[in-house]
Amino acid sequence: MEKLTAALNRKVFGVPVYVIAFIFAAGILWYAIRLRPSESDSTGEVEPSENDGTDAGFDASTDGEQPVFTVTSATPVGSVISTNNDNNEAWGQRAISYLASLGVSAGDSGIAIRKYLDGENLTYEEGQLRDKAVLQLGIPPESITPGKTSTYKGPAAKQGEPPLTHEVRGKSDDSPQELSRLYYGMQTADAVRLIRGANTTLTEPYPIGASVRIPGFHKPHYFKATRHVRGLYQIAAKNSTTADRILALNPGLTPKDFPVKVGRQIRIK
């Protein structure tokens, strides 16, 4: 007995042997309890969960009164959801929303898209809005018979024969390019410069109601600079015109380019 007591009182790493033995026995007992079969294992029954019948994907309704929840995959942001029930009305709403994202007013885009889907004729500006929508969204799902798109931008009409003063009416007569085509039947650089040179005090595009001088068209007239007449104002005075008109008739020239070299051709009419 004394030997047993002495053995139990021995220490391992400062811990009595009997304490180590007690801890070891308690561990064996706990492990045995964990391995004991539970009631649910023996009967095969599972206790019902409080959440049964409410999880996504579980049909909790037996009488048609409870909602049925289903699990669906998320649609990536920015993807286009296609549907067999798509129609032109839905396409039109998408087109108007897209044009609104470009800064187009709902009124302008709504009129353009409605006229397009109804097969009505469109103005030039409305046609541009239609083209942007079709480029982004594709053609409407239902067949349509598109109307014509006008390239005529305004109510311009010839107001006589040059020389005359033309009153600007709209977008098709608010620039030297449009007016040269209207009155001279051409849009050459010489024709454009002729009208621009006669209206140096007007800003482009010309505002509606502005009076624009339309000279009679003639072949360009040039002045050859001499030793004594080479400056901008000298050339203008010599040819009964203005410095501004000379600059308008000679694109690329600025007051800093004068006096020009002797023999340089300067357009004066």
C-alpha positions in Angstrom: 0.0 0.0 0.0 2.8 2.3 0.8 4.3 1.6 -2.5 1.1 2.4 -4.3 0.7 5.7 -2.4 4.3 6.6 -3.2 3.7 5.8 -6.9 0.6 7.9 -7.1 2.3 10.8 -5.4 5.1 10.8 -7.9 5.1 13.8 -10.2 5.5 14.0 -14.0 6.6 17.5 -15.2 5.4 18.8 -11.8 1.9 17.2 -12.0 1.0 14.3 -9.5 0.4 10.9 -11.2 -3.0 10.5 -9.6 -4.2 13.8 -11.2 -3.0 12.6 -14.6 -4.9 9.3 -14.1 -8.1 11.1 -13.1 -8.0 13.2 -16.2 -7.4 10.2 -18.4 -10.3 8.3 -16.9 -12.7 11.3 -17.4 -11.7 11.5 -21.0 -12.5 7.8 -21.6 -15.9 8.2 -20.0 -16.8 11.3 -22.1 -15.8 9.6 -25.3 -18.0 6.5 -24.4 -21.0 8.8 -23.9 -20.5 10.5 -27.3 -20.6 7.1 -29.0 -23.9 6.0 -27.4 -26.6 5.8 -30.2 -29.3 8.6 -29.9 -33.0 8.0 -30.0 -33.3 9.7 -33.4 -30.6 7.3 -34.8 -32.4 4.3 -33.6 -35.9 5.2 -34.8 -34.9 7.0 -38.0 -37.2 10.0 -37.2 -36.0 13.5 -37.4 -37.3 16.3 -35.2 -39.1 18.9 -37.3 -37.5 22.3 -37.7 -39.2 25.5 -36.9 -38.3 26.8 -40.4 -39.8 23.8 -42.3 -42.0 25.0 -45.1 -40.6 28.4 -45.3 -37.2 27.8 -47.0 -36.7 29.0 -50.6 -37.5 26.3 -53.0 -39.9 24.4 -50.7 -43.6 24.3 -51.6 -45.4 24.8 -48.3 -48.9 25.0 -49.7 -51.2 22.1 -49.6 -54.4 24.1 -50.1 -53.3 26.8 -52.6 -53.3 29.5 -50.0 -49.6 29.7 -49.0 -47.0 31.2 -51.3 -44.7 29.0 -53.2 -41.0 30.1 -53.2 -38.6 29.0 -55.9 -34.9 29.5 -56.3 -33.8 31.3 -59.4 -30.3 32.3 -60.6 -29.6 36.0 -60.5 -29.6 38.0 -63.7 -26.2 39.8 -64.2 -26.4 43.5 -64.1 -26.6 45.1 -67.5 -27.7 42.0 -69.3 -30.7 42.1 -71.7 -33.6 39.9 -70.6 -35.2 38.4 -73.6 -38.8 37.3 -73.6 -41.1 35.7 -76.1 -43.8 38.3 -75.2 -41.7 41.2 -76.4 -43.5 43.7 -78.7 -43.0 47.0 -80.3 -44.5 48.9 -77.4 -41.9 47.5 -75.0 -39.1 48.2 -77.6 -40.3 51.8 -77.8 -40.1 52.2 -74.1 -36.5 50.8 -74.1 -35.6 53.2 -77.0 -37.0 56.2 -75.2 -35.1 55.2 -72.0 -31.9 54.8 -74.0 -32.2 58.2 -75.7 -32.9 59.8 -72.3 -29.6 58.4 -71.1 -28.0 60.4 -74.0 -29.6 63.6 -72.8 -32.6 63.6 -75.3 -35.8 65.0 -73.9 -38.7 62.6 -73.4 -40.8 64.7 -75.7 -38.4 64.6 -78.6 -37.6 60.9 -78.3 -41.2 60.0 -77.7 -42.4 61.7 -80.9 -39.6 60.2 -83.0 -40.0 56.7 -81.8 -43.8 56.8 -82.0 -43.7 58.1 -85.6 -41.1 55.4 -86.5 -43.2 52.5 -85.1 -46.4 53.9 -86.7 -44.8 54.1 -90.1 -45.0 57.9 -90.3 -42.5 60.2 -92.1 -39.7 61.5 -89.9 -37.8 64.8 -90.1 -34.0 64.7 -90.4 -33.5 65.1 -86.7 -36.1 62.5 -85.8 -34.4 60.1 -88.2 -31.1 60.6 -86.3 -32.8 59.6 -83.0 -34.3 56.6 -84.6 -31.0 55.5 -86.0 -29.3 55.8 -82.6 -32.0 53.6 -81.0 -31.9 50.9 -83.7 -28.1 50.8 -83.5 -28.2 50.2 -79.8 -31.3 48.0 -79.5 -31.7 46.4 -82.9 -34.8 46.5 -85.0 -38.2 46.3 -83.3 -39.5 42.7 -82.7 -42.7 43.2 -84.7 -42.6 44.1 -88.4 -43.3 47.7 -89.4 -43.4 49.7 -92.6 -41.1 52.6 -91.9 -42.0 56.0 -93.3 -39.6 58.2 -95.2 -36.9 60.4 -93.5 -36.6 63.9 -94.9 -33.2 65.4 -95.5 -34.8 68.8 -95.8 -33.9 70.8 -92.7 -36.0 73.9 -92.9 -38.4 76.1 -94.8 -35.8 77.8 -97.0 -36.9 79.1 -100.4 -35.3 81.4 -102.9 -36.3 85.0 -102.3 -35.3 86.4 -105.7 -32.3 86.6 -107.9 -28.9 88.0 -106.7 -27.9 90.5 -105.8 -30.4 90.7 -103.0 -30.9 90.7 -99.2 -32.1 87.3 -98.0 -34.0 86.9 -94.7 -33.1 83.8 -92.8 -36.0 81.4 -92.2 -34.6 78.2 -90.8 -31.8 75.7 -90.7 -31.6 75.2 -94.4 -30.6 78.9 -95.1 -28.6 79.9 -92.0 -25.1 79.5 -93.4 -23.0 80.5 -96.4 -22.9 76.8 -97.5 -26.7 76.5 -97.6 -27.2 79.9 -99.2 -24.6 79.3 -101.9 -26.4 76.0 -102.9 -29.8 77.8 -102.8 -28.8 80.8 -105.0 -25.9 79.7 -107.0 -26.7 76.0 -107.4 -23.3 75.0 -106.1 -21.4 74.8 -102.8 -17.9 75.5 -104.0 -15.3 77.2 -101.9 -15.5 80.3 -104.1 -19.3 80.5 -103.8 -19.2 80.1 -100.0 -16.4 82.7 -99.6 -18.4 85.1 -101.7 -21.4 85.1 -99.4 -19.2 85.0 -96.2 -17.2 87.9 -97.4 -20.3 90.0 -98.0 -21.5 89.4 -94.4 -18.5 89.7 -92.2 -20.5 91.4 -89.4 -22.8 88.3 -89.0 -22.0 85.3 -86.9 -22.6 81.8 -88.2 -25.0 80.1 -88.2 -27.0 83.1 -89.1 -29.9 83.7 -86.6 -33.5 83.4 -87.9 -34.6 86.8 -89.2 -31.1 88.0 -90.0 -30.6 89.9 -93.3 -27.9 88.3 -95.4 -26.4 90.0 -98.4 -26.3 87.7 -101.4 -24.0 89.1 -104.1 -24.3 88.3 -107.8 -22.0 85.4 -108.5 -19.0 86.1 -110.6 -15.6 84.7 -111.1 -13.1 85.5 -108.4 -11.1 88.8 -108.8 -7.6 89.0 -107.5 -5.1 91.8 -106.8 -1.4 91.3 -107.2 0.6 92.9 -104.4 3.1 95.6 -105.4 6.0 97.2 -103.7 3.8 100.2 -102.7 0.5 98.3 -102.0 1.2 95.2 -99.9 -0.6 96.0 -96.6 -4.1 94.8 -95.7 -5.7 98.2 -95.4 -3.7 99.4 -98.4 -5.1 96.6 -100.6 -8.7 97.1 -99.2 -8.6 100.9 -100.0 -7.0 100.4 -103.4 -9.9 98.0 -104.4 -12.8 99.8 -102.7 -13.5 97.0 -100.2 -12.8 96.3 -96.5 -10.1 94.5 -94.6 -12.6 92.1 -93.1 -14.0 91.2 -96.5 -10.5 90.5 -97.8 -9.8 88.2 -94.8 -13.1 86.4 -95.4 -12.3 85.9 -99.1 -8.8 84.6 -98.3 -9.1 81.8 -95.6 -5.9 81.2 -93.8 -4.7 84.8 -94.0 -4.6 86.9 -90.8 -3.6 90.6 -90.2 -0.2 89.3 -89.1 0.5 88.0 -92.6 0.5 91.5 -94.0 2.3 93.1 -95.7 2.5 90.2 -98.1 5.3 89.5 -100.6 5.3 91.4 -103.8 3.5 89.5 -106.5 1.2 87.7 -104.0 -2.4 87.2 -105.4 -5.0 88.4 -102.9 -8.7 87.8 -103.7 -10.7 91.0 -103.5 -14.1 89.9 -105.0 
